[in-house]
Amino acid sequence: MTAGQRAMRDAGAAAPAYWEQRAQRFAGRGEGLQAVCSYGMPLFYNRAIHVTQRLALARWLEVAPGTRVLDVGCGVGRWSRALAHRGALVTGVDLSPTMLSEARRRADQEGLGDRCRFQEADLAKLSLGHPFDLILGVTVLQHIMDSSRLQEAVRRLAGHLAPQGRMVLMEAAPTRATSRCDTAIFNARTSDEYLSLFACAGLRCEAVGGCDPAPFKLMLLPYYRRLPAPVGLLALGLATAASLPVDLLAGRILVESSWHKVFVLRREAIS
């Protein structure tokens, strides 16, 4: 086993502890966005991310009452609750017990406890025993570092999709390969890599959408934490303010330029 393979194995083994620590620090604060968007970043930055994600996903979140939904990497349940408000019956899964506890609390607080259930699960071992009409995952696969576990996770997700169901996945998926933002817990695979991965799992991509084509935040992030705190905060505020109009107005149009992409998938028909 190479050093790189050992690093990926260790990152996979450490993932539950990482997400649990993240949840304990931020899941209960305000909207919980610092736990589920960009870890520990200022609230204004994470709110901007949430708004652009919500707009990019909006058409796919319009579901009929009674739709069976699986929300993978559900975090504090921000998408689970949005879908439950529309009448969906939602199962949310996550690695972190604290995330799940917070998701249950928020669902109960909004009167959605009868339409939401949350349970701990590893996607590479997912086995829920029944299919779903919609499977939703927002920035989840990008945190599965080991390629074999990633392939197994996608295969198991495909196995949970009803024959006429739809899977909607949003991931950091640049058009051209780059490792400038990669970490021990994050990997920005290209959109072509994801498409190949989905095809191998028997999934057909029927649409690809964009989310955030403005480059300003991405240009800043590799250097943000090296800057003195006041300078970094000012720079982040300026980058966010410059990005938001572009992302809101052109995110669905400038797909190739978007850092995050939305993949809309169906099961391949069996001949």
N, C-alpha and C positions, 0 to 999 in steps of 0.2 A: 504494500500500500504506500502510495506516494504521500509526501507532506501535504500536498493540496487535498488529496482524498481524505486524509486524517482530519484536516481542518474542517472540511465539509461534514464529515461524520460527527465531529465534536460539536459543530454548530447545530446540527439536527438534534443531537441529544440534549443540548442546552436550551433549545427553543422553548419548551414549556416553562422553564425557570425564568427565561428572559421575559416572556409575555406576562407571567404572573407578577414579576417585579414591576413591570410597566403598569399593570393594572392597579397594583397596590398604591403606586405613587399618584396616579392621575385619573383612574376610572370614575371615582366618586366626585370629582371636581366639576362643578358646573355642568356643561353638556357632555363632558367626558371626552371631548375631541382631542385633548392632548395625549390621551391614551391610545386612540384609534386612528388618528390622522398622522401627523408628523410628531414623533415622540418628544414630548416636553417642550415643543416650540411654543412661542407666544400665541395667545388665544386668537388674536386677529388673523394670524397666518393660517391657523387651523380652521377657523371659520370660513376663510376664503377658499380653502381646499374643499371643505364640505359643500359650499354653495356650488362650486364648479362641478363637483362629482354629482351632486343632486340633479343639476341641469343636464349633464351628459346621460344620466340614467333615467330621466323622467319618463320617457315613452315606454320603457320596459318595466316600470313600476306600476303601470295602470293594469290592475288585475281584477278579475271578477270575484265577487264574494264566493268563498268556499275553495278558492284555488289553493292547492297544497304547495307550500313553498319551503325550500331548504335554504337557509341563510348560513353560508359557511364562513368561518372566521367572524362570527357575528359581533364580537366585542361587547359593547354596552347595549347592543340591540337597536342601533339607530335606524337601520333598514328594516329589521324585523318589525319594529313598531309602526313604521310608515306603511308597510304592507298590511299589517293587522288592522290598522285604521281603515283600510280599504276592504276589509272583510276576509282577507286571506287567513288560512290556518298555517301558522309558521312554526317550523322547527329551526332553532338556531343552535349551531355547534361552535365550540371554541376550545382552545387548549387551556385557558386560564379559568380556574374556579372563581376568582374574584370578578373577572369580566362577566361570567355567567350569573353570579349572584347580583351584580349591579344591573344586568339586563333584566332579570326577573323583577327586581325592585322597581325599575322604571316602568316595565310593562304593567305591573300591578297598580302603580300610581296613576297610570293613564287608563285604567279599567280594561286592560287588554289581556289579563291573565288567562282568560278562557280561550284565547286565540293564539297564544304564544307558549311554547315550551322550549326550554333550553337545556342542553346537555353537553357534557365534556366529551370531546372526540378528537382523534388524530385523523386527518384526512387520508393519510396513507394506510389507515386501518379501518376506514369508515364502513360500517355495516349496520344500517338502520332498519332493514327488513321490509321496506316498502318504497315505492317510487314517488316522485314529486313532479308536479306540473311545471314548476319554475325552480331552478337552482340559481342562486345569486351569490357571487363572491366578489368582494371589493378589496383589492390589494392584498391578496392572500397568497397566491402561488409564488409571488416574487420573494417570499420569505422562506420558501422550501428550498434549501441550498443543495441538497444531494439529488442528483439527476434521477437515480432509480426511485427514490421516494416521491419525487415530483411526478414521474411517469405513473407510478402506482396510484397517487392521489387523483390524477386526472382520470385514470381508468375507473377508479371507484366512483368518482362523481358521475361519469357517463353511465355507470351501472345503476345509479339511483335516479336517472332521468326517465320519466314516463315516455312511451313511444311517440306521442305527439307533443311532448314537453319542450321547453326552451331553457337553455343555460346562458346566463349573462355574467361574464367575467370582466372586471376592470383590473388591469395590471399595468405597471410601468413597463412599457414595451416600445422603446424607441425604434424608429425605422432603420437606423444605422447603429451598429454595435458601438457601445461605449462602456467603460468601466469606471468613469470618473466619480460616480456616486455609490459604487458597490461597497458593501461592508461585510462583516462576518455574518450578518443576519439579513442581508438584502442583496438581490442580484437583478439587474435590469436586463433581462433577456430581450432579444429583438422580437418584433411582431412576427417575422418569418419563423423564428424558433417556436413561438407559441402555436402558430398555425400548423406546423409540422407535428408538434406534440398532440394537438387536438385530433388531427387526422389519424394518428397512430392509435388513438383511443376510440376510433369509430365515430367521431364527431365532425359534422359538416358546418363550416362557418357560413352563415347567411348574411352577415353584415359586420362591418368594423366601424366603430365610431371614434371620434376624438374627444379630448377633454380639455387639455391645457397646452395650446401651441406656443404661448408666449415664452421666450427663453430666459427671461430675466431672473426668476427664482433659481432656475437650474444653474445659471452662470455663477450665482452667488453662493449657493449651498456648500460646495466643497471648501470654501474659505470662511464661511460664516463664523464658526466657533473659534477660529484663530484670531479674529478681530477683537479689540477691546469692546467690552459689553455695550457701552453707549453707541459706539460706531457701528457695531454689528446690528443693533436694534434699529438704528436709523436706516441703515442700508437695507435691512429686511423689510422695513415699512415702505420704503421707496420701491423696492422690487415688487412687493405685493400690490401696491397701488398701481404700478405700471402694468402689471400682468392682468389684473382682474378684468378691465374692459375688454382686452383682447380675448381672454379665455371665455368670457361670457358671450361675446358677440360672434366669435369665430371658432369656438371649440369644436362644434359639430361639422364645420366646413373644412378646416385645415387639419384633416386627419393625419396625414403623413408627418406633419410637423409636431404633433402632439406627443408629449412625454408619456402620458397614460392613454391607453386605448381600451375601448369597450368591444369585446368579442361576443357576438350573438351566435349561439351554437344550437344545432339540432342533432339528433341521432341520425346516422346514416341509415337509409332504408335497407332492409335485409331482402335481397332478391331470392 
